[in-house]
């Protein structure tokens, strides 16, 4: 008898307090068979808490024969997909919280402007499958869909369309109507809490030019402390309460998910976020939740900030926390008022001047997109997570460079073309855009670009430079 089969037999004999008295006959048969074909899968399950609680293959994969993705397998009705609705049979609170989160709604991005890039600009419809006979873009299938999720399509007798499965995108749209994939964070079949709490898990999706939270974390003192004290993090602790079970450093989970001494675990990662920094202009999270019909619409940002500050105060004094938030809020207001709102208004006025209506066909399209979607997000997320290089050099520096050296020149070119077009509608649109651009550049935030800096401000900066030289260029 192999070690794995012996362990299965032992699990049948030794019932657990918080699980079935013994492993089901169905699950024992599954494991014995899969040990031959998928030994690694069975070993992962054997190392899990599910195994210790006599929760096996059938308890998770068993399906009602009427389910859209059910099929008969060795006289049992099963489904390959295990959805949040399935997990919710045992983990009801976690599933409910997750269902109300932006994570679970991640698949709704599939009709957004982001996907125009993947589907049209980068891709084509050359990947034809039974579920997508009209074709889909392989760039989307292998890129966007793998993080955001996709609508999983069943093409017969439990067989899943190859364009939509395998997929563990956090907002996967499942055949049973549920949204999300628990295994996006809790990798099967071990479902290790230590793995789920490690920043690398979040880094599967939260990295790159438009949302580099993983890289930002690694630059921050939080990340430096984590990697310097990894052996002190106690990541496998069942309880894992900050300040009690570990205190060397926080991880992504510490701040956004895990328990403190005064608040429980939450699977709605928006409940500790006081700014939504995803859109063109940062907004409060309850407003974003309302647009998506999420229950968080009733939770004001002040409550969410209090939840996060409760996490912070396990390691930081009250003054430290309050002052940090003043710095953070100031950066968000700077970005919103100096760049985001003016560029949003300017871009809207530029659209009637486009020769081709399709998105991403002008320099203004691309520069505006990257200004908020890439550079603006990096600046905002960098400030949120205390990474100065991402806030400045990868953030506000790139925002400013794009705005002045790419976006504004692109708009000026469109104005000139419109004015000389002879088309009354385009001439009128060009006049409106010129008036707005002149107003923006003449404002206190931007008039330096026109050489109109106030003399008093020039004198202040001249004195500051002299003081700098005297301090560092002297004997």
Secondary structure, DSSP 8 states (H G I E B T S, - for coil): --HHHHHHHHHHHS--TTS-SS--HHHHHHHHHHHHH-HHHHHHHHTSHHHHTT--HHHHHB--TTSTT-EEETTEEE-S---HHHHTTT-HHHHHHHHTSTTGGGGGGGGSHHHHIIIIIS--S-B--STTTT-B-HHHHHTHHHHH--B--EEETTEE-TTT-S---TT-B-TTS-B--GGGTS-TTT--HHHHHSHHHHTTTS-SSS--HHHHHHHSHHHHHHHHSGGGS-TT-SS--BTTTB-S---HHHHHTS--SSS---S-GGGG-S-B-SSSS-B-HHHHHHHTT-GGGGS-HHHHHHHHHHHHTTTS-HHHHHHHHHHHHHHHHHIIIIIIHHHHHHHHHHGGG-SS-SSS-SHHHHHHHHIIIIIIHHHHHHHHTT-HHHHIIIIIHHHHHHIIIIIHHHHHHHHHHHHTS--HHHHHHHHHHHHHHHHHHTSTTTGGGGT---HHHHHHHHHHHHHHHHHHS--
